[in-house]
Amino acid sequence: MIRQALGPDTATFRPLFPDGTAFLWGATPTLEKNNAKAIALRTRGPGDPALFRTRRGSWP
């Protein structure tokens, strides 16, 4: 459940998605080996910053 993954940040997201639905998407891999996107995807990991956009603005 997403609530477990968000932990204390759940309270921050609740007003942004009051009906409990958040449409999320991620980056798609590229066939190229060493362009900027391939390097970014290869080196991403837990703790990296993320941007969440809503109709009211963005967070953080």
C-alpha positions in Angstrom: 0.0 0.0 0.0 1.3 3.5 -0.9 0.6 4.8 2.6 3.2 2.5 4.0 5.8 3.7 1.5 5.0 7.4 2.1 5.1 7.1 5.9 4.8 10.5 7.6 4.6 12.2 4.1 1.1 10.7 3.7 -0.4 13.7 5.4 1.3 16.0 2.9 -0.2 14.2 -0.1 -3.7 13.8 1.3 -4.8 17.4 0.5 -3.2 17.1 -3.0 -5.1 13.9 -3.9 -8.3 14.1 -1.7 -10.0 11.3 -3.5 -7.1 9.0 -2.9 -6.1 8.6 -6.5 -2.7 9.8 -7.7 -1.7 9.1 -11.3 2.1 8.4 -11.4 4.4 7.6 -14.2 8.1 7.1 -14.5 10.9 7.4 -16.9 11.2 5.0 -19.8 14.6 3.3 -20.7 16.5 4.3 -23.8 18.3 2.1 -26.3 21.3 4.4 -26.1 23.9 3.4 -23.6 25.6 6.6 -22.4 23.5 9.6 -23.2 22.3 11.8 -20.3 19.0 10.0 -19.9 20.6 6.5 -19.8 23.1 7.7 -17.2 20.4 9.4 -15.1 18.2 6.2 -15.2 21.2 4.0 -14.4 22.3 6.0 -11.4 18.9 6.8 -9.8 18.0 5.3 -6.5 16.2 5.6 -3.2 16.4 9.0 -1.7 16.7 10.8 -5.0 14.5 13.9 -5.3 11.1 13.5 -7.0 8.6 16.1 -8.3 4.9 15.6 -7.9 2.7 17.8 -10.0 -1.0 18.6 -9.4 -3.4 21.0 -10.9 -2.8 23.3 -8.0 1.0 23.4 -8.2 3.9 21.1 -7.4 5.5 19.6 -4.4 8.2 20.0 -3.0 
